Amino acid sequence: MLRAFRMLTFQGFALVAAGFALTVVAHEAKAGPPLGTAVVRISNFTFNQAQIAIHPGTTVTWINDDDIPHTVTSTTQAFKSKVLDTGGRFSFTFAKAGQFAYFCSLHPHMTGKVVVKA
C-alpha cells in the first residue's frame, strides 16, 4: 500500500512539473521576440547614419566617437541627451510610429532622423 502511494505521489509530481513546463513554454511563445536595438555612432561631426528606419519598441543608442562633446536633441523635444563626451552614450526607446528629426545642440549642422514604421 505504501509503495502504491509513493508511486501515485511521484506520478502526480511528474504531471504537475510537466504542466508547469508547458505553461512556461506557452508564456514564452506569447511574449514574442525581444525588442530591437540600433546604434548610431557620432564621428567627424556627423551622425554615421543620417536616417535610420526601425520598428516601434526599438531602442536606439547614440555613441560619441569624436574627441569633442556632442548632444542628441529631438527637434520636438521628444528626447534630449546630456552633453556626451568621448565614449558617451545616450539611449531612447521609440514606442510609436512616426518621424523623429534630431540634431546636436552644440553643432546644429549635425542632423539625423529616426523613422519608426509600424
Biotite code that builds the C-alpha atoms (Angstrom):
import biotite.structure as struc

atoms = struc.array([
    struc.Atom([0.000, 0.000, 0.000], chain_id="A", res_id=1, res_name="MET", atom_name="CA", element="C"),
    struc.Atom([2.812, 2.427, 0.889], chain_id="A", res_id=2, res_name="LEU", atom_name="CA", element="C"),
    struc.Atom([4.553, 1.594, -2.384], chain_id="A", res_id=3, res_name="ARG", atom_name="CA", element="C"),
    struc.Atom([1.374, 2.368, -4.349], chain_id="A", res_id=4, res_name="ALA", atom_name="CA", element="C"),
    struc.Atom([1.017, 5.684, -2.516], chain_id="A", res_id=5, res_name="PHE", atom_name="CA", element="C"),
    struc.Atom([4.632, 6.610, -3.316], chain_id="A", res_id=6, res_name="ARG", atom_name="CA", element="C"),
    struc.Atom([4.057, 5.742, -6.984], chain_id="A", res_id=7, res_name="MET", atom_name="CA", element="C"),
    struc.Atom([0.903, 7.879, -7.145], chain_id="A", res_id=8, res_name="LEU", atom_name="CA", element="C"),
    struc.Atom([2.706, 10.752, -5.403], chain_id="A", res_id=9, res_name="THR", atom_name="CA", element="C"),
    struc.Atom([5.610, 10.562, -7.863], chain_id="A", res_id=10, res_name="PHE", atom_name="CA", element="C"),
    struc.Atom([3.235, 10.393, -10.858], chain_id="A", res_id=11, res_name="GLN", atom_name="CA", element="C"),
    struc.Atom([1.287, 13.378, -9.515], chain_id="A", res_id=12, res_name="GLY", atom_name="CA", element="C"),
    struc.Atom([4.510, 15.341, -9.090], chain_id="A", res_id=13, res_name="PHE", atom_name="CA", element="C"),
    struc.Atom([5.594, 14.460, -12.644], chain_id="A", res_id=14, res_name="ALA", atom_name="CA", element="C"),
    struc.Atom([2.249, 15.658, -14.042], chain_id="A", res_id=15, res_name="LEU", atom_name="CA", element="C"),
    struc.Atom([2.454, 18.938, -12.122], chain_id="A", res_id=16, res_name="VAL", atom_name="CA", element="C"),
    struc.Atom([6.057, 19.507, -13.292], chain_id="A", res_id=17, res_name="ALA", atom_name="CA", element="C"),
    struc.Atom([5.116, 18.769, -16.916], chain_id="A", res_id=18, res_name="ALA", atom_name="CA", element="C"),
    struc.Atom([2.155, 21.140, -16.690], chain_id="A", res_id=19, res_name="GLY", atom_name="CA", element="C"),
    struc.Atom([4.393, 23.867, -15.288], chain_id="A", res_id=20, res_name="PHE", atom_name="CA", element="C"),
    struc.Atom([6.912, 23.378, -18.097], chain_id="A", res_id=21, res_name="ALA", atom_name="CA", element="C"),
    struc.Atom([4.160, 23.654, -20.720], chain_id="A", res_id=22, res_name="LEU", atom_name="CA", element="C"),
    struc.Atom([2.855, 26.818, -19.073], chain_id="A", res_id=23, res_name="THR", atom_name="CA", element="C"),
    struc.Atom([6.343, 28.394, -19.175], chain_id="A", res_id=24, res_name="VAL", atom_name="CA", element="C"),
    struc.Atom([6.816, 27.455, -22.841], chain_id="A", res_id=25, res_name="VAL", atom_name="CA", element="C"),
    struc.Atom([3.369, 28.830, -23.728], chain_id="A", res_id=26, res_name="ALA", atom_name="CA", element="C"),
    struc.Atom([4.114, 32.078, -21.887], chain_id="A", res_id=27, res_name="HIS", atom_name="CA", element="C"),
    struc.Atom([7.456, 32.495, -23.672], chain_id="A", res_id=28, res_name="GLU", atom_name="CA", element="C"),
    struc.Atom([5.785, 31.888, -27.028], chain_id="A", res_id=29, res_name="ALA", atom_name="CA", element="C"),
    struc.Atom([3.223, 34.627, -26.316], chain_id="A", res_id=30, res_name="LYS", atom_name="CA", element="C"),
    struc.Atom([5.916, 37.077, -25.185], chain_id="A", res_id=31, res_name="ALA", atom_name="CA", element="C"),
    struc.Atom([7.412, 37.266, -28.682], chain_id="A", res_id=32, res_name="GLY", atom_name="CA", element="C"),
    struc.Atom([10.936, 38.134, -29.651], chain_id="A", res_id=33, res_name="PRO", atom_name="CA", element="C"),
    struc.Atom([12.959, 40.624, -27.637], chain_id="A", res_id=34, res_name="PRO", atom_name="CA", element="C"),
    struc.Atom([12.663, 44.256, -28.645], chain_id="A", res_id=35, res_name="LEU", atom_name="CA", element="C"),
    struc.Atom([15.190, 45.534, -31.160], chain_id="A", res_id=36, res_name="GLY", atom_name="CA", element="C"),
    struc.Atom([18.169, 47.781, -30.797], chain_id="A", res_id=37, res_name="THR", atom_name="CA", element="C"),
    struc.Atom([20.031, 50.080, -33.156], chain_id="A", res_id=38, res_name="ALA", atom_name="CA", element="C"),
    struc.Atom([23.268, 52.051, -32.821], chain_id="A", res_id=39, res_name="VAL", atom_name="CA", element="C"),
    struc.Atom([24.150, 55.424, -34.332], chain_id="A", res_id=40, res_name="VAL", atom_name="CA", element="C"),
    struc.Atom([27.797, 56.421, -33.973], chain_id="A", res_id=41, res_name="ARG", atom_name="CA", element="C"),
    struc.Atom([28.886, 60.046, -33.859], chain_id="A", res_id=42, res_name="ILE", atom_name="CA", element="C"),
    struc.Atom([32.202, 60.792, -35.576], chain_id="A", res_id=43, res_name="SER", atom_name="CA", element="C"),
    struc.Atom([33.790, 63.554, -37.654], chain_id="A", res_id=44, res_name="ASN", atom_name="CA", element="C"),
    struc.Atom([30.949, 65.909, -36.716], chain_id="A", res_id=45, res_name="PHE", atom_name="CA", element="C"),
    struc.Atom([28.312, 63.623, -38.244], chain_id="A", res_id=46, res_name="THR", atom_name="CA", element="C"),
    struc.Atom([25.793, 61.015, -37.186], chain_id="A", res_id=47, res_name="PHE", atom_name="CA", element="C"),
    struc.Atom([27.033, 57.959, -39.102], chain_id="A", res_id=48, res_name="ASN", atom_name="CA", element="C"),
    struc.Atom([23.540, 57.232, -40.397], chain_id="A", res_id=49, res_name="GLN", atom_name="CA", element="C"),
    struc.Atom([21.701, 60.365, -41.416], chain_id="A", res_id=50, res_name="ALA", atom_name="CA", element="C"),
    struc.Atom([18.452, 58.362, -41.298], chain_id="A", res_id=51, res_name="GLN", atom_name="CA", element="C"),
    struc.Atom([17.566, 55.013, -39.783], chain_id="A", res_id=52, res_name="ILE", atom_name="CA", element="C"),
    struc.Atom([14.335, 53.022, -40.046], chain_id="A", res_id=53, res_name="ALA", atom_name="CA", element="C"),
    struc.Atom([13.185, 50.975, -37.069], chain_id="A", res_id=54, res_name="ILE", atom_name="CA", element="C"),
    struc.Atom([10.037, 49.399, -35.608], chain_id="A", res_id=55, res_name="HIS", atom_name="CA", element="C"),
    struc.Atom([8.150, 50.562, -32.501], chain_id="A", res_id=56, res_name="PRO", atom_name="CA", element="C"),
    struc.Atom([9.758, 49.321, -29.301], chain_id="A", res_id=57, res_name="GLY", atom_name="CA", element="C"),
    struc.Atom([13.281, 49.635, -30.684], chain_id="A", res_id=58, res_name="THR", atom_name="CA", element="C"),
    struc.Atom([15.921, 51.302, -28.532], chain_id="A", res_id=59, res_name="THR", atom_name="CA", element="C"),
    struc.Atom([18.403, 53.496, -30.378], chain_id="A", res_id=60, res_name="VAL", atom_name="CA", element="C"),
    struc.Atom([21.763, 54.183, -28.743], chain_id="A", res_id=61, res_name="THR", atom_name="CA", element="C"),
    struc.Atom([23.973, 57.033, -29.913], chain_id="A", res_id=62, res_name="TRP", atom_name="CA", element="C"),
    struc.Atom([27.702, 56.717, -29.129], chain_id="A", res_id=63, res_name="ILE", atom_name="CA", element="C"),
    struc.Atom([30.098, 59.656, -29.343], chain_id="A", res_id=64, res_name="ASN", atom_name="CA", element="C"),
    struc.Atom([33.342, 58.566, -31.027], chain_id="A", res_id=65, res_name="ASP", atom_name="CA", element="C"),
    struc.Atom([34.569, 62.157, -31.521], chain_id="A", res_id=66, res_name="ASP", atom_name="CA", element="C"),
    struc.Atom([37.201, 63.850, -29.369], chain_id="A", res_id=67, res_name="ASP", atom_name="CA", element="C"),
    struc.Atom([34.778, 66.677, -28.603], chain_id="A", res_id=68, res_name="ILE", atom_name="CA", element="C"),
    struc.Atom([31.354, 66.724, -26.919], chain_id="A", res_id=69, res_name="PRO", atom_name="CA", element="C"),
    struc.Atom([28.056, 66.367, -28.753], chain_id="A", res_id=70, res_name="HIS", atom_name="CA", element="C"),
    struc.Atom([24.358, 66.056, -27.888], chain_id="A", res_id=71, res_name="THR", atom_name="CA", element="C"),
    struc.Atom([21.362, 64.262, -29.373], chain_id="A", res_id=72, res_name="VAL", atom_name="CA", element="C"),
    struc.Atom([18.336, 66.565, -29.286], chain_id="A", res_id=73, res_name="THR", atom_name="CA", element="C"),
    struc.Atom([14.929, 65.962, -30.848], chain_id="A", res_id=74, res_name="SER", atom_name="CA", element="C"),
    struc.Atom([13.539, 68.897, -32.829], chain_id="A", res_id=75, res_name="THR", atom_name="CA", element="C"),
    struc.Atom([10.231, 68.355, -30.988], chain_id="A", res_id=76, res_name="THR", atom_name="CA", element="C"),
    struc.Atom([11.839, 67.803, -27.567], chain_id="A", res_id=77, res_name="GLN", atom_name="CA", element="C"),
    struc.Atom([10.699, 64.144, -27.571], chain_id="A", res_id=78, res_name="ALA", atom_name="CA", element="C"),
    struc.Atom([14.183, 63.265, -26.275], chain_id="A", res_id=79, res_name="PHE", atom_name="CA", element="C"),
    struc.Atom([17.328, 65.108, -25.290], chain_id="A", res_id=80, res_name="LYS", atom_name="CA", element="C"),
    struc.Atom([20.686, 63.819, -24.134], chain_id="A", res_id=81, res_name="SER", atom_name="CA", element="C"),
    struc.Atom([23.072, 65.437, -21.749], chain_id="A", res_id=82, res_name="LYS", atom_name="CA", element="C"),
    struc.Atom([26.397, 66.518, -23.257], chain_id="A", res_id=83, res_name="VAL", atom_name="CA", element="C"),
    struc.Atom([28.160, 63.348, -24.409], chain_id="A", res_id=84, res_name="LEU", atom_name="CA", element="C"),
    struc.Atom([31.924, 63.320, -24.003], chain_id="A", res_id=85, res_name="ASP", atom_name="CA", element="C"),
    struc.Atom([34.138, 60.896, -25.942], chain_id="A", res_id=86, res_name="THR", atom_name="CA", element="C"),
    struc.Atom([32.699, 57.403, -25.435], chain_id="A", res_id=87, res_name="GLY", atom_name="CA", element="C"),
    struc.Atom([29.471, 58.820, -24.013], chain_id="A", res_id=88, res_name="GLY", atom_name="CA", element="C"),
    struc.Atom([26.185, 57.077, -24.799], chain_id="A", res_id=89, res_name="ARG", atom_name="CA", element="C"),
    struc.Atom([22.553, 58.082, -24.932], chain_id="A", res_id=90, res_name="PHE", atom_name="CA", element="C"),
    struc.Atom([19.632, 55.682, -25.480], chain_id="A", res_id=91, res_name="SER", atom_name="CA", element="C"),
    struc.Atom([15.979, 56.281, -26.255], chain_id="A", res_id=92, res_name="PHE", atom_name="CA", element="C"),
    struc.Atom([13.200, 53.747, -26.893], chain_id="A", res_id=93, res_name="THR", atom_name="CA", element="C"),
    struc.Atom([10.751, 54.694, -29.653], chain_id="A", res_id=94, res_name="PHE", atom_name="CA", element="C"),
    struc.Atom([7.328, 53.437, -28.602], chain_id="A", res_id=95, res_name="ALA", atom_name="CA", element="C"),
    struc.Atom([5.198, 54.570, -31.527], chain_id="A", res_id=96, res_name="LYS", atom_name="CA", element="C"),
    struc.Atom([5.401, 55.129, -35.272], chain_id="A", res_id=97, res_name="ALA", atom_name="CA", element="C"),
    struc.Atom([6.481, 58.479, -36.658], chain_id="A", res_id=98, res_name="GLY", atom_name="CA", element="C"),
    struc.Atom([9.426, 60.501, -37.888], chain_id="A", res_id=99, res_name="GLN", atom_name="CA", element="C"),
    struc.Atom([11.796, 61.951, -35.312], chain_id="A", res_id=100, res_name="PHE", atom_name="CA", element="C"),
    struc.Atom([14.302, 64.529, -36.531], chain_id="A", res_id=101, res_name="ALA", atom_name="CA", element="C"),
    struc.Atom([17.229, 65.357, -34.236], chain_id="A", res_id=102, res_name="TYR", atom_name="CA", element="C"),
    struc.Atom([20.421, 67.421, -34.148], chain_id="A", res_id=103, res_name="PHE", atom_name="CA", element="C"),
    struc.Atom([23.446, 68.216, -31.988], chain_id="A", res_id=104, res_name="CYS", atom_name="CA", element="C"),
    struc.Atom([22.627, 71.342, -29.960], chain_id="A", res_id=105, res_name="SER", atom_name="CA", element="C"),
    struc.Atom([26.340, 72.205, -29.812], chain_id="A", res_id=106, res_name="LEU", atom_name="CA", element="C"),
    struc.Atom([26.799, 71.819, -33.587], chain_id="A", res_id=107, res_name="HIS", atom_name="CA", element="C"),
    struc.Atom([23.372, 72.411, -35.211], chain_id="A", res_id=108, res_name="PRO", atom_name="CA", element="C"),
    struc.Atom([24.617, 71.463, -38.683], chain_id="A", res_id=109, res_name="HIS", atom_name="CA", element="C"),
    struc.Atom([24.766, 67.859, -37.410], chain_id="A", res_id=110, res_name="MET", atom_name="CA", element="C"),
    struc.Atom([21.337, 66.359, -38.119], chain_id="A", res_id=111, res_name="THR", atom_name="CA", element="C"),
    struc.Atom([19.673, 62.973, -38.327], chain_id="A", res_id=112, res_name="GLY", atom_name="CA", element="C"),
    struc.Atom([16.286, 61.296, -38.432], chain_id="A", res_id=113, res_name="LYS", atom_name="CA", element="C"),
    struc.Atom([14.724, 58.175, -36.945], chain_id="A", res_id=114, res_name="VAL", atom_name="CA", element="C"),
    struc.Atom([11.791, 56.774, -38.933], chain_id="A", res_id=115, res_name="VAL", atom_name="CA", element="C"),
    struc.Atom([9.637, 54.419, -36.844], chain_id="A", res_id=116, res_name="VAL", atom_name="CA", element="C"),
    struc.Atom([7.492, 52.181, -39.067], chain_id="A", res_id=117, res_name="LYS", atom_name="CA", element="C"),
    struc.Atom([4.582, 50.202, -37.609], chain_id="A", res_id=118, res_name="ALA", atom_name="CA", element="C"),
])
